Amino acid sequence: MFSSAKEKKLAKGTVSGIQKSGYLTKSAKNGSGIWKQRYFVLTTNTLTYFSDHKKTDVAKGDVLLTEEATIENFEEEGIKFGFKVSTQFVTMKMAAENNDVRTVWVGAIRVVIAELGNAMRGYLHKAGRFLEAKQVRKFFMLHNDCLTYHSDLHKTSIISGLRMFSGKTTVETEGPKTLIMKTNLRDNKFWKLRAENEEERDKWVNAIREKVAKLGFMEVDYENTKVDDISKESLHSGFLSVRPKSGNVEWEDRFFMLTETELYQFEDDSSMAPEHVYVLSPNCSVFETKLQEHSFEFVTNSKVLHTQGENAEVTAGWIKKLREAINNSKAIENDPLLEAAKKQKAIFYDVIFETKKPLGLVLERSGDWALVKLANQDTTHVSIGSALTTVNGDEVILSDYTETIQRLTAWQPPLRLGFRLAPEKRGWLTKQGRGRKSKRKNWKPRYFVLAEGRLSYFSNDGKDAVLKGVIHLMGSAVSLVHRSETSQYFCFKVVSGITGIVMQGLTVDEMMEWASAIYHAISVANGGGYLLDVEKDRLKQLELEKAKGGEGAKAEVELLEKTRIEIATSKEAKVAAEQLEKARLEAENAEKIGNDEAAKKARQVEEEQKVKVEEARKREEEAVKSKKEAESVVEDINSELAQMELKKEDSKGIVLDRTKSKSVGGEPGGGGVTGEEGEEEEEPTTWQAYWECDHNVWYYYNIETQETRWDRPEGEDITINQPEVWEEEEKPEVFVAGGGDGGGDDGDGGDVGGEGDKVEGGARGEEDRVEDYDEGTYDEQYGMTYYTNKKTGRTSWTDPRTRVEGVKEEEEEEVEEEEEEVAQKKEEVAAGQAALLPGKEGEEVTPKEEETVKSPPKDKDASDSDSDSDSDSDSDSSPPPPPPSHNPSRRRSSVPIVPPPVPTSAPPSSEVEDSDEEEQKFTKNQTQTKDIKARTIIPGPPAETLTPDSLRTVFATVDHGVVKGQLNPMLFGTLIRSITSCKNLFDEMNMFSYFNTSGDGVIDEEEFLEGCRRLGEERDGRKTVFYRGLVKYHQSQGFVL
């Protein structure tokens, strides 16, 4: 056994062809009777075991399975579900936790043993690297993707040498017994192997070539592919700028050529070979981004390419051509994830809107699909992330997005909408850290939730779970990860934008279940992907079934006709036989009485009748044969129709009744697919609270008496109806499903704006360097020192200079706990800034008009909450807030979506007594709030007029986008929610449009100054509240968004 770097390198090579894996109890080899739990991996050649699933670099041992191997169950004292595998070399005893597990393992091992007749393994003589004359006898084993050799057949768990196969692997013969295998055409590395005879040598050569041929779909030799070679096949070509792996350097120009099946990337237009080749498939997608001006991303099955056009016209041209090529592409054959994803059961549900009222839905475009971006799930029973499939029974899956939206405009009740639920799954996986605190990438268990078009992971599966990270699946890709990349089995990777995470399942089945479910979910989020082909195949199948049904009907008619002919010919044959018998009797009677002439005539008639009988019988036989053929045709058609029906039933999704159920959110412990499977819905309280944005106050509504009032009813339970919108991304093309003319601009927006823009934070995916950080700044409020990255603006409570190689996992856990404590302190301080919420009389509340506490430093790009960054313990930034949990005092109501009328009387006075004694006092790490009388706020004239310099300061505090000097809807919405207590998405959109006079989708500094100037002159309720909030925001100088 090696102890050098060579062993580690060899150990990374997968012994491929894994059939099953999991934990079993194993008996000691020495017969001591000691049983220990071990992690077993069954391959096409061996049964290998490890100490546990985290330590699969070096095996504890294995059994080489042979054709003569046997397996049988046994039971002995203390062992209930035992079984043993015996070969001519060794016997191994194992035990499962129950009979079902044992049955599965025994069945899997027997399948492997039965197929060993086609396995290639045996002893070969290997020539030395420098002295060919020195040949060593080694035991070789051929796997699906590699060839390994071992010291002997008893030590196959220890790999002495390994060569991975690719599309470039070649194997040739030399002399009568020798073969030469090259794994790469660009170097001279090869293995020279000698068999015992020519027949054995030829078996090895053919077997290796067969394995290489099966890998051909995965990797193609493009080494000698020149630009000129594919120019005739090119659909589009030109220069684009490519985002480098390190985010702080300039984008590099590269020459691209697009064909019907691939996208080629060359260093320039005269290169002799491509740098990268991206294979097109229906699961690819293209999205605009805001990493750079005129930038977009091309998403394949396994990676994301970020590019930038010279101008808007160039970018639009590439996006159009790429989408056309993707739509015409074919699925990659033998893709294991695609095949597994096709077996995923889709879930469909319908909702019916009986009355004319706002639908409470916001749809966004992804490809030509309309996805649910926002929805009031309690009243509509529509889940976020669902894809619209039918409108009043008409399918829209393959329709143009514009046509789909036109169906929804000016709708009339009843409206029936059908949806495809975004795939859901939850459970534990092991996640690889990013290695930001040290070069070592740790593995930690995380609880993952796949729902609503997002993949979220938490610290645990309880109600107190801390959200560690979220990946939005629109524009993402998933792929299986080879063990040579991670040194671990059963890994897969999700790439989104400029970031990605690697996860590991406990078994190969668990890996495939998760990876295929995410593959399915990504296809829904990206506007169809392979599902479009599945839908097209389904429609073709329906057409074929319809045509086959027509053939069946025609065959039935023919069968009826041939049955009639058979009956008629049978009758004719019967009549002819009767006439023959009659003629025979007449001839016999004439002969008896001696009437020779009559007898002669009768005999002539008899002969004629014999001919007629023969002809009738032939016609009858032909009719019977024809009828049987018709029956066989009808039977075959009916059999085909039955198979089609069976296939349709197998591929048919699950249909839910959403008229009586509601969707369950994607949080730990959230239950199943529908509300009926989760917790019972709580009954709404009699009094409901609504937020009145014009006056920035709460008012209360009695659902039984229809009474409205400003003051909170004393001693009553209240249900809060203010929606808490956690949606991070703001895409430019959304459709607000309303009750009148419909909403939103449903124009095509050109080929560029056709799909929702995917905004990515530029600094999120970049690695921090120690030399980029300052010496640290002491924060008096928290009594701690934080460190700022001078290039990216990112801040961290942890000194980057302490990140040295080899940091122990326990130390990293301590850092994580410290960061969580800091996050808890931040939440405690933020409680003093909370907006005035409805509270019972006598409760201690903190008015929003009080002095604002200075927040601790945060990442300057933290406002880009749609960034798919990993907020795990291996990140430098502070941990994110915990996921939302159920709070009885803020229950979501099931009352109608339309709020009741506000009280007719004026709201209470907004004045707040201001004295030194009632002022909030803040000390280090602690907030002390005196008992004060809190009153609500009525919009009035601004406290002061902000100067242009003051407004520029405010603008700079939220100017954290990739393109400086521009606020996208997300950043501007964050500002609105920070300075007002209204979280109404539509009000945010209206306010954004008020500022964005140019209509280009971003607010620059001049537009911000002009909008604020107009706000200061107006006396509109919402606008005045916003301006007063800006004044207090500037006064506090405490918000860092």
Secondary structure, DSSP 4 states (H G I P E B T S, - for coil): ---SHHHHHHHTS------EEEEEEEE-TTSS--EEEEEEEE-SSEEEEESSTT--SS-SEEEE--TT-EEEEEEETTEEEEEEEE-SS-EEEEE-SSHHHHHHHHHHHHHHHHTGGG--EEEEEEEPSS-TT-EEEEEEEE-SSEEEEESSTT-TTS-SEEEE--TT-EEEEETTTEEEEES-TTS--EEEEE-SSHHHHHHHHHHHHHHHHHTTTT----TT--HHHHTTT-SEEEEEEE--SSTTS--EEEEEEE-SSEEEEESSTT-SS-SEEEE--TT-EEEE-SSSTTEEEEE-SS-EEEEE-SSHHHHHHHHHHHHHHHHT--PPTT-HHHHHHHTSPPEEEEEEE-SSS---EEEEEETTEEEEEEE-HHHH-PPTT-EEEEETTEE-TTS-HHHHHHHHTT--SSEEEEEEPPP-EEEEEEEE---SSSSS--EEEEEEEEETTEEEEES-SSTTPPEEEEEE-TTEEEEEE-HHHHSSSSEEEEEETTEEEEEE-SSHHHHHHHHHHHHHHHHHHTT-THHHHHHHHHHHHHHHHHHHHHHHHHHHHHHHHHHHHHHHHHHHHHHHHHHHHHHHHHHHHHHHHT-HHHHHHHHHHHHHHHHHHHHHHHHHHHHHHHHHHHHHHHHHHHHHHHHHHHHHHHH--EEEETTS--BPPSSTT--SSBGGGSPPPPPPPSEEEEEETTTTEEEEEETTT--EESSPPTT--EEE-----------S-EEEE-SSS--S--S--TTTTTSPP----TTTTSPP-GGGB-S-EEETTTTEEEEEBTTT--EESS-GGG--TT--HHHHHHHHHHHHHHHHHHHHHHGGG-------TT-----TTSPPPPPPP--TTTT-TT---B-STTSSSPPPPPPP---GGGPPP-S-SSPPPPPSSPPPP------TTTS-EEETTEEE------------S-SSPPPHHHHHHHHHHH--SSSTTEE-HHHHHHHHHHHSS---HHHHHHHHHHH-TT-SSSEEHHHHHHHHHHHHH---HHHHHHHHHHHHHHHH-----
